[in-house]
């Protein structure tokens, strides 16, 4: 275990006193924040820290509307996508998780179900007037929290950041580094980097 002591000799808050050795790479960012040649694990840690900083700044405001970050993103996506399966695919969430979150949004009267005309077995999810107001408020809350961090970037850097994110999250079927193959009896897109033998 590694004990952290602040520069003034005092102990840090309880939750930050100890890190397991495998997590000690986090200390490298404290000691050398300008480190270059970061590998994938380094980038993933920084991404996680960045996301946590944004969401922590917004969580209290969202909680006033009985929402957490994940629930809000489902609510916001319902403006465009009306079916649970489409929401799960867009948000990269398990379908049972989306179903659970939709039920919570229904209980809060932010969304309602509407039967699809011509097929009584299917339904759409729609925002209620209250849900639309909460969605607008939550979007501003998260945008403001994000802007605090983005303010360190120039307009050109923000544009480059957006371009890189779009490139990273594009659907697998659009990635030229994928192949179509059978996995467990089912045809699937498989990334070549996970199957170097392909």
C-alpha atoms as one frame of an Amber mdcrd trajectory, in Angstrom:
protein
   0.000   0.000   0.000   1.089   3.599  -0.592   0.337   6.339   1.924  -0.108
   9.861   0.621   0.989  12.833   2.741   0.237  16.409   1.764   3.044  18.933
   1.301   2.202  20.572   4.643   2.690  17.269   6.454  -1.010  16.673   7.100
  -2.929  13.601   6.039  -5.349  13.960   3.093  -9.077  13.207   3.451  -9.801
   9.639   4.570 -10.861   8.366   1.156  -7.599   9.501  -0.438  -5.065   8.215
   2.114  -4.282   4.868   0.562  -4.023   3.464  -2.961  -3.276  -0.115  -3.908
   0.052  -0.562  -5.685  -1.568  -1.370  -9.044  -3.245   2.035  -8.903  -0.010
   3.847  -8.103   0.276   5.063 -11.708  -2.254   7.740 -10.751   0.476   9.275
  -8.619   2.561   9.763 -11.755   0.032  12.323 -12.991   0.347  14.253  -9.724
   4.141  14.191  -9.843   4.488  14.615 -13.616   1.269  15.945 -15.210   3.027
  16.800 -18.481   4.161  13.234 -19.114   4.202  12.275 -22.796   3.972   8.983
 -24.691   0.934   7.824 -22.724  -0.355   4.337 -23.442  -4.017   3.277 -23.656
  -4.294   2.670 -19.915  -2.919   6.147 -19.164  -5.432   7.736 -21.530  -8.293
   5.705 -20.078  -7.469   6.898 -16.555  -7.345  10.512 -17.677 -10.640  10.115
 -19.519 -12.230   8.629 -16.398 -10.921  11.483 -14.222 -12.208  14.039 -16.734
 -15.668  12.469 -16.891 -15.901  12.132 -13.095 -14.977  15.791 -12.631 -17.767
  16.866 -14.985 -20.435  14.594 -13.505 -19.564  15.384  -9.887 -20.050  19.076
 -10.599 -23.502  18.353 -12.034 -24.802  15.581  -9.757 -26.224  17.814  -7.029
 -28.269  19.889  -9.480 -29.548  16.739 -11.250 -30.471  15.166  -7.904 -32.866
  18.044  -7.263 -34.872  16.681 -10.205 -34.530  13.071  -8.912 -32.029  12.198
 -11.641 -28.526  10.801 -11.823 -26.216  11.265 -14.810 -27.108   7.973 -16.494
 -30.830   8.564 -16.061 -30.518  12.046 -17.507 -28.761  10.810 -20.647 -31.632
   8.361 -21.199 -34.137  11.184 -20.728 -32.293  13.441 -23.175 -32.018  10.688
 -25.804 -35.782  10.113 -25.725 -36.235  13.419 -27.565 -34.799  11.686 -30.623
 -35.198   7.942 -29.998 -38.558   6.540 -28.926 -37.844   2.810 -28.487 -35.919
   1.146 -25.624 -33.805  -0.977 -27.992 -32.671   2.113 -29.919 -31.892   3.910
 -26.654 -29.797   0.972 -25.437 -27.805   0.922 -28.678 -27.192   4.688 -28.744
 -26.172   4.903 -25.079 -24.248   1.604 -25.084 -26.278   0.322 -22.122 -27.772
  -3.121 -21.436 -31.467  -3.297 -22.368 -32.527  -4.242 -18.800 -30.740  -1.133
 -17.500 -32.573   1.081 -19.989 -35.904  -0.547 -19.059 -35.213   0.096 -15.362
 -34.286   3.738 -15.981 -37.365   4.313 -18.132 -39.563   3.005 -15.302 -37.936
   5.481 -12.912 -38.559   8.295 -15.406 -42.204   7.205 -15.680 -42.583   7.260
 -11.897 -41.256  10.816 -11.883 -43.760  11.655 -14.653 -41.001  12.734 -17.023
 -41.964  10.245 -19.750 -45.000   8.245 -20.799 -45.602   5.201 -22.974 -47.746
   5.428 -26.084 -48.966   2.451 -28.082 -47.788   2.386 -31.700 -50.690   2.775
 -34.121 -51.467  -0.504 -35.862 -49.475  -2.649 -33.428 -50.824  -2.828 -29.884
 -47.843  -4.926 -28.796 -45.355  -2.105 -29.421 -45.024   1.234 -27.692 -43.030
   4.445 -27.904 -41.526   6.476 -25.088 -42.411  10.161 -25.153 -41.391  13.118
 -23.018 -44.098  14.752 -20.949 -44.190  18.579 -20.705 -42.560  18.259 -17.276
 -39.940  15.902 -18.670 -39.115  18.353 -21.429 -38.525  21.156 -18.897 -36.345
  18.898 -16.742 -34.424  17.802 -19.839 -33.663  21.404 -20.830 -32.571  22.216
 -17.281 -30.361  19.132 -17.027 -28.756  19.761 -20.403 -27.759  23.244 -19.273
 -26.432  21.868 -15.981 -24.157  19.336 -17.676 -23.129  21.751 -20.434 -22.107
  24.354 -17.867 -20.100  21.734 -15.933 -18.405  20.613 -19.162 -17.634  24.194
 -20.181 -15.625  24.694 -16.990 -13.113  22.131 -18.233 -13.368  23.045 -21.909
 -12.581  26.672 -21.088  -8.929  25.629 -20.933  -9.016  24.791 -24.654  -8.815
  27.166 -27.585 -11.620  27.088 -30.186  -9.353  25.062 -32.489  -8.500  22.602
 -29.712 -12.212  22.142 -28.943 -12.851  21.402 -32.610 -10.007  18.867 -32.668
 -11.298  17.288 -29.461 -14.733  16.826 -31.038 -13.233  15.332 -34.189 -11.215
  12.821 -32.174 -14.223  11.783 -30.089 -16.405  11.269 -33.174 -13.661   9.133
 -34.691 -13.387   7.007 -31.544 -17.102   6.406 -30.982 -18.264   5.794 -34.550
 -20.202   2.500 -34.915 -18.129  -0.624 -35.425 -19.771  -1.326 -38.776 -18.220
   1.910 -40.085 -14.748   0.978 -38.881 -12.502  -0.263 -41.656 -10.561  -2.267
 -39.073 -13.402  -4.752 -38.560 -14.201  -8.065 -40.162 -17.428 -10.040 -40.402
 -17.068 -13.479 -38.874 -19.007 -16.146 -37.005 -18.768 -16.004 -33.202 -20.582
 -18.645 -31.178 -22.732 -19.464 -34.179 -23.679 -15.835 -34.851 -22.362 -13.439
 -37.510 -20.740 -10.449 -35.788 -18.368  -7.560 -36.470 -15.040  -8.303 -34.767
 -12.259  -5.766 -34.314  -8.998  -7.014 -35.840  -6.998  -5.661 -32.931  -8.754
  -8.147 -30.668  -8.034 -10.977 -33.108  -4.492 -10.408 -34.431  -4.702 -13.735
 -36.252  -7.256 -12.288 -38.729
